Amino acid sequence: MRSGHRLGRPFGWLWAAYGTSALGTWLAHGAFPLIAVQVLNAGPAEVAALSGVGTAVGAAVAVPLGPWVEFRRKRRVLIAADLVRCAVLLTVPTAFAFGALTYLQLLLVSVAVAAADIVFRAASGAYLKTLLPDEDLLVANARLESTAWTVTIVAPPLGGATIALLGPVATVAADAVTHLLSAAGIRATGGEEPPPGRRETGRPRAGDLFDGWRYILADPTLRPLFFNTVLFNGLLMATSPLLAVLMLSQLGFTPWQYGLAFAVPSVGGLLGSRLARPLATRFGQRQVLVVAGSVRALWPIGLVFPGPGTGGLLVVIGVEFGLILSCAVFNPVSVTCRLQRTVTERVSRTWTAWVVTTRATTALLTVLWGVLGSLLGPRTAIGLAGLLLLATPSLLLRPRASALRSEPDPAHDQREPTPVGSDGPKN
């Protein structure tokens, strides 16, 4: 690893582009529901559909785009995805200015943005792998993770102030501009990108649609990590609306207290992302994934216990801090493991499969836990999810105890060429 972990100017531009885009996304977080309610007088079902249906349809649209991304130069794809997000988001303030904004347009924009997000993620992993050698990937992913948590701390309050001062439509326009700046940053990375595995004019085959899933399921390292991540994220996110109901309705917390309960623990994300690399260096990737993956599963059950008042608020903050800290250790090591274990010409397809499955599972479990919350009450439904989450670490130990390890097995190496990297000047 290079002295001082200097990752070079190209990664610096990519890092800046990632931070800028993430900042815009969090600034506009919640803007679409506010536009739907305040401008279009949408009801609860329509507001929920903006998130649920938009994400699900966007994921479905992204499935055939995975193989297409695989056989294109990734820098061009990243720039195109940013420009698409910028263009479709700008249609919202434009239509609003002419009095032509409709709910259908908001829904279509949410679908397009969700699909472009997945395409961007699919291309970013492959592009990062061409910028850096394998030994620098963990440093890079830890920096991206740290940036994500920094933005999570800073952007929501700033976004709330922006929405209050300028309105949700103007905030969407600001989000669009950040994607434009992100595209400029990615373009500034420069350099020569290795050609894709197949001619750019070649059309993906029908079998390529499911190649990402086949690759993941055939790999003894990726398979348990995949199932663990999908189930953990799905169950955790499914309880988010129920926790909001519990805190804001049943326990009587104010909106600012609710926001505080999740903003303060995000500091744990900064700490965890800084611990990820030294822990992986000392104990190995496998050990960190198993331990951090087990520890993060212990915390959500604590969300059953908060009561009203300051004590209850401190319980939520403490649980969220521990959860975020352990997740921030786990995430960059997990992403690095995925990149190192995936041959370069299949990164986009496997990442598309990973993100599509995660988002589809999250949407399904969110609907299911919404029903359970209505039947059993939010606290009981949160507890049920917490109990199921306690079982997720067992997935990291399958199909054999040696599956999650930092060094690849010989059989896997026989079909994986050495990744393309750069010692020269994403997730």
C-alpha positions in Angstrom: 0.0 0.0 0.0 1.4 3.4 -0.9 2.8 5.6 1.7 0.2 7.9 3.3 -2.5 6.0 1.4 -2.5 8.5 -1.5 -5.0 7.1 -3.9 -4.2 9.5 -6.7 -5.9 12.4 -8.4 -8.5 10.4 -10.4 -9.8 8.8 -7.2 -9.9 12.3 -5.6 -12.2 13.5 -8.3 -14.4 10.4 -8.0 -14.5 10.9 -4.3 -15.5 14.6 -4.7 -18.2 13.6 -7.2 -19.6 11.0 -4.8 -19.8 13.5 -2.0 -21.4 16.1 -4.1 -24.1 13.8 -5.4 -24.8 12.3 -2.0 -25.2 15.8 -0.5 -27.8 16.7 -3.2 -29.7 13.5 -2.6 -29.9 14.1 1.2 -30.7 17.8 0.7 -33.8 16.8 -1.3 -34.7 13.9 0.9 -38.4 14.1 1.6 -39.0 16.8 -1.1 -41.1 14.6 -3.4 -43.6 13.6 -0.6 -43.9 17.3 0.3 -44.5 18.3 -3.3 -47.1 15.5 -3.6 -48.9 16.7 -0.4 -48.5 20.5 -0.6 -48.7 21.0 -4.4 -50.7 18.1 -5.7 -52.9 17.4 -2.7 -51.9 13.7 -2.8 -53.2 11.2 -0.2 -51.3 8.8 2.0 -51.5 5.9 -0.6 -50.2 8.1 -3.4 -47.3 9.4 -1.2 -46.3 5.9 -0.2 -46.4 4.8 -3.9 -43.9 7.5 -4.8 -41.3 5.6 -2.8 -42.4 2.0 -2.9 -43.7 1.7 -6.5 -41.0 4.1 -7.9 -38.2 2.1 -6.3 -39.7 -1.3 -7.3 -40.3 -0.3 -10.9 -36.9 1.4 -11.1 -35.3 -1.8 -10.0 -37.1 -3.8 -12.6 -36.1 -1.4 -15.3 -32.5 -1.6 -14.2 -32.3 -5.5 -14.6 -31.6 -5.5 -18.3 -29.3 -2.4 -18.0 -26.8 -4.4 -15.9 -25.4 -6.4 -18.8 -25.6 -3.3 -21.0 -23.4 -1.4 -18.5 -21.0 -4.4 -18.3 -20.0 -3.9 -22.0 -19.6 -0.2 -22.0 -16.8 2.1 -20.7 -17.8 2.7 -17.1 -16.8 6.4 -16.9 -19.1 7.2 -19.8 -21.9 5.3 -18.1 -21.4 7.1 -14.8 -21.5 10.5 -16.5 -24.6 9.5 -18.5 -26.4 8.3 -15.3 -25.6 11.6 -13.6 -26.8 13.6 -16.6 -30.0 11.5 -16.8 -30.7 12.2 -13.1 -30.1 15.9 -13.6 -32.3 16.1 -16.6 -35.3 14.2 -15.2 -35.2 16.1 -11.9 -35.2 19.4 -13.7 -38.5 18.5 -15.3 -40.1 18.9 -11.9 -39.4 22.6 -11.3 -39.9 23.3 -15.0 -43.3 21.8 -15.0 -44.1 23.5 -11.8 -43.2 26.9 -13.2 -45.6 26.4 -16.1 -48.4 25.0 -13.8 -48.2 21.6 -15.5 -46.8 19.4 -12.7 -48.8 16.2 -12.2 -48.6 13.2 -9.8 -47.9 10.9 -12.8 -44.8 13.0 -13.7 -43.5 12.7 -10.1 -44.0 8.9 -10.2 -42.2 8.6 -13.6 -39.4 10.8 -12.3 -39.0 8.6 -9.2 -38.8 5.5 -11.4 -36.2 7.1 -13.7 -34.1 8.3 -10.8 -34.2 4.9 -9.1 -33.1 3.1 -12.3 -30.3 5.6 -12.9 -29.2 5.2 -9.3 -28.8 1.4 -9.8 -27.0 1.9 -13.1 -24.6 4.4 -11.4 -23.9 1.9 -8.6 -23.4 -0.9 -11.1 -20.8 1.1 -13.0 -19.1 2.7 -10.0 -17.8 -0.5 -8.6 -16.2 -1.6 -11.9 -14.8 1.8 -12.5 -13.2 2.0 -9.0 -11.6 -1.3 -9.6 -9.9 0.1 -12.7 -8.6 3.1 -10.8 -7.0 1.3 -7.9 -5.2 -1.9 -7.2 -6.8 -4.4 -4.9 -4.7 -3.5 -1.8 -6.1 0.1 -1.9 -9.8 -0.8 -2.3 -10.5 -1.0 1.4 -8.9 2.5 2.0 -11.0 3.9 -0.8 -14.3 2.3 0.4 -13.6 3.4 4.0 -13.3 7.0 2.7 -16.5 6.7 0.7 -18.3 5.3 3.8 -17.0 8.1 6.0 -18.2 10.6 3.4 -21.6 9.0 3.3 -22.0 9.3 7.1 -20.7 12.9 7.1 -23.4 13.8 4.6 -26.0 12.0 6.6 -25.1 14.2 9.6 -24.9 17.5 7.8 -27.4 17.3 4.9 -30.8 16.5 6.5 -30.9 19.6 8.7 -29.5 21.7 5.9 -32.1 20.2 3.6 -34.9 20.9 6.0 -33.8 24.5 6.2 -33.5 24.7 2.4 -37.0 23.3 2.0 -38.4 25.7 4.6 -36.7 28.7 2.9 -37.0 27.9 -0.8 -39.6 25.2 -0.9 -39.4 21.5 -2.0 -39.5 22.3 -5.7 -36.4 24.5 -5.5 -34.6 21.8 -3.4 -35.2 19.3 -6.2 -33.6 21.7 -8.6 -30.6 22.0 -6.3 -30.4 18.2 -6.2 -30.3 18.2 -10.0 -27.4 20.6 -10.0 -25.4 18.4 -7.7 -25.7 15.5 -10.2 -24.4 17.9 -12.9 -21.4 18.7 -10.7 -20.9 15.0 -10.1 -20.8 14.3 -13.8 -18.1 17.1 -14.2 -16.1 15.6 -11.4 -16.2 12.1 -12.9 -15.2 13.5 -16.3 -12.2 15.2 -14.6 -10.8 11.8 -13.5 -9.4 11.5 -17.0 -7.0 8.8 -17.9 -7.4 5.7 -20.1 -10.0 3.2 -19.1 -9.5 -0.4 -20.1 -11.9 -1.6 -22.8 -14.9 -3.6 -21.8 -14.9 -7.4 -22.2 -17.0 -7.3 -25.3 -17.2 -4.9 -28.2 -19.2 -1.8 -27.2 -21.4 -2.4 -30.3 -22.2 -6.0 -29.2 -25.7 -6.6 -27.8 -26.1 -8.4 -24.4 -27.4 -11.9 -24.7 -30.6 -13.0 -23.0 -28.6 -15.1 -20.6 -26.7 -12.1 -19.4 -29.7 -10.8 -17.5 -29.3 -13.4 -14.8 -25.5 -13.8 -15.0 -25.0 -11.6 -12.0 -27.2 -13.8 -9.8 -25.5 -17.0 -11.1 -22.1 -15.6 -10.4 -23.0 -14.6 -6.8 -24.7 -17.9 -6.0 -21.8 -19.9 -7.4 -19.2 -18.2 -5.3 -18.7 -19.6 -1.7 -17.7 -16.2 -0.4 -20.3 -13.9 -2.1 -23.2 -16.2 -1.6 -23.5 -16.1 2.2 -22.6 -12.4 2.2 -25.3 -11.7 -0.3 -28.1 -13.4 1.6 -26.9 -11.9 4.9 -26.9 -8.3 3.4 -30.2 -8.6 1.6 -32.1 -10.0 4.6 -30.4 -7.7 7.2 -31.0 -4.5 5.1 -34.6 -5.6 4.3 -35.7 -6.3 7.8 -33.9 -3.2 9.2 -35.5 -0.8 6.7 -38.9 -2.5 7.0 -39.1 -1.3 10.7 -38.2 2.3 9.9 -41.8 3.5 9.2 -43.0 1.6 12.3 -40.4 3.3 14.5 -41.6 6.6 13.2 -45.2 5.8 14.2 -44.0 4.5 17.6 -41.9 7.6 18.4 -44.1 10.3 16.9 -47.5 9.0 17.6 -47.5 6.6 20.6 -44.6 8.0 22.6 -45.2 11.6 21.8 -41.8 12.7 20.6 -41.6 15.9 18.6 -40.3 15.9 15.0 -37.1 17.6 16.1 -36.5 14.9 18.8 -37.2 12.2 16.2 -34.6 13.8 13.8 -32.1 14.2 16.7 -32.4 10.5 17.5 -31.0 9.6 14.1 -28.7 12.5 13.4 -26.5 12.2 16.6 -25.8 8.4 16.2 -24.5 9.1 12.7 -21.3 10.1 14.4 -20.8 6.4 14.9 -20.6 6.0 11.2 -17.6 8.3 11.0 -15.9 6.3 13.8 -16.8 2.9 12.3 -15.5 3.8 8.9 -12.2 4.8 10.3 -11.9 1.6 12.3 -12.7 -0.7 9.3 -9.3 -0.7 7.6 -7.1 -1.1 10.8 -9.4 -3.9 12.1 -9.3 -5.7 8.7 -5.5 -5.3 8.5 -5.1 -6.8 12.0 -7.7 -9.5 12.1 -8.5 -10.2 8.4 -11.6 -9.5 6.4 -13.4 -12.7 7.3 -13.1 -12.1 11.0 -14.3 -8.5 10.8 -17.2 -9.4 8.6 -18.3 -12.2 11.0 -17.9 -10.2 14.2 -19.2 -6.9 12.9 -22.1 -8.7 11.1 -23.0 -10.4 14.4 -22.7 -7.3 16.5 -24.9 -5.2 14.2 -27.6 -7.8 14.4 -27.8 -7.4 18.2 -28.9 -3.8 18.3 -32.3 -3.6 16.6 -34.1 -5.6 19.2 -33.3 -2.7 21.6 -35.8 -0.5 19.7 -38.6 -2.4 21.4 -37.8 -0.9 24.8 -38.0 2.9 24.5 -40.5 4.7 26.6 -41.7 8.3 26.6 -39.5 11.2 27.7 -35.8 11.8 27.8 -35.0 8.3 28.9 -36.7 6.8 25.9 -35.0 9.2 23.6 -31.6 8.2 25.0 -32.4 4.5 24.5 -33.1 5.1 20.8 -29.9 7.2 20.4 -27.8 4.6 22.1 -29.2 1.7 20.1 -28.8 3.6 16.8 -25.3 4.6 17.7 -24.2 1.0 18.3 -26.1 -0.1 15.1 -24.5 2.5 12.9 -21.0 2.0 14.4 -21.1 -1.7 13.6 -22.6 -1.2 10.2 -19.9 1.4 9.3 -17.2 -1.2 10.2 -19.0 -3.9 8.2 -19.9 -2.0 5.0 -16.5 -1.0 3.6 -15.1 -4.4 4.3 -18.1 -6.0 2.7 -17.9 -3.8 -0.5 -14.1 -4.4 -0.7 -14.6 -8.2 -0.4 -17.2 -8.1 -3.2 -14.9 -6.1 -5.5 -11.9 -8.4 -4.8 -13.9 -11.6 -5.3 -15.6 -10.5 -8.5 -13.8 -10.7 -11.8 -13.6 -7.2 -13.5 -15.8 -8.0 -16.5 -18.7 -9.2 -14.2 -18.7 -6.4 -11.6 -21.5 -4.4 -13.1 -23.8 -7.4 -13.5 -23.2 -8.7 -10.0 -23.7 -5.3 -8.5 -26.9 -4.8 -10.4 -28.2 -8.1 -9.1 -27.1 -7.2 -5.6 -28.8 -3.8 -5.6 -32.0 -4.9 -7.4 -32.4 -7.8 -5.0 -31.8 -5.7 -1.9 -34.3 -3.0 -3.0 -37.0 -5.4 -4.1 -36.7 -7.4 -0.8 -36.8 -4.1 1.2 -39.9 -3.0 -0.6 -41.6 -6.4 0.0 -40.7 -6.6 3.6 -41.7 -2.9 4.2 -45.2 -3.7 2.9 -45.4 -6.9 5.0 -44.2 -5.2 8.2 -46.7 -2.4 7.6 -49.5 -5.0 7.7 -47.9 -6.7 10.7 -47.7 -3.3 12.4 -51.4 -2.7 11.8 -52.3 -6.1 13.2 -49.9 -6.5 16.1 -48.9 -2.9 16.8 -45.6 -1.2 15.9 -43.7 -2.2 19.0 -44.5 -5.9 18.5 -43.7 -5.8 14.8 -40.4 -4.1 15.5 -39.6 -6.8 18.1 -40.4 -9.6 15.6 -38.0 -8.1 13.1 -35.4 -7.8 15.8 -35.7 -11.5 16.6 -35.3 -12.4 13.0 -32.3 -10.2 12.6 -30.6 -12.1 15.5 -30.5 -15.1 13.1 -28.8 -13.3 10.2 -25.2 -13.8 11.4 -25.6 -17.5 10.9 -25.8 -16.8 7.1 -22.3 -15.5 7.2 -21.0 -19.0 8.3 -22.6 -20.9 5.4 -22.1 -23.0 3.4 -18.8 -23.8 5.3 -16.9 -22.0 8.1 -14.1 -21.0 5.7 -16.4 -19.4 3.1 -15.8 -15.8 4.2 -12.1 -15.3 4.0 -9.8 -12.7 2.7 -7.8 -15.0 0.4 -9.6 -16.5 -2.6 -9.8 -20.2 -3.1 -7.7 -21.9 -5.9 -10.8 -23.1 -7.8 -12.2 -19.5 -7.9 -8.8 -18.2 -9.0 -8.7 -20.5 -12.0 -11.6 -18.6 -13.6 -10.6 -15.1 -12.4 -7.8 -13.1 -14.2 -5.8 -10.6 -12.2 -8.0 -7.4 -11.8 -7.0 -4.4 -13.8 -5.6 -1.8 -11.6 -3.6 1.4 -11.7 -0.7 2.7 -9.6 -0.9 6.0 -11.2 -1.6 9.5 -10.4 -16.9 4.3 -5.4 -19.3 2.3 -4.2 
